[in-house]
Amino acid sequence: MINSIGSWAEQVIVAVIIGTILEMVLPKGNTQKYIKTLIGVYILYTIISPVITFATGKNLKIDYNEYEKYLNVSEVENNINVGTIEDTFKREIRNQMKKNIEEKRI
């Protein structure tokens, strides 16, 4: 039990150090507030994840095999959409060219 608490404390400290370093390195600007929010969520996740795991008995780890299956389906869908977009683009160019040719004849 003490080892797990020590490990958790190390994870929180590392998360805070990484967050601090990222805040110092990143440029100032409009995106800074979003990056700070993401860093805060990361630190909050690091703090809360052991508590949720203990309370529910479920681990919050991501099953990468399921994620890869989702990505493969998304890639196929994206390829189909890209083909449809290309066809639409080509069709619109042809229509525009025909329209320009007809306008020049008149």
Buried (B, 14 or more C-beta within 10 A) or exposed (E): EEEEEEEBEEBBEEBBEBBEEBEEEEEEEEEEEEBBEEBEEBBEEBBEBBEEEEEEEEEEEEEEEEEEEEEEEEEEEEEEEEEEEEEEEEEEEEEEEEEEEEEEEE
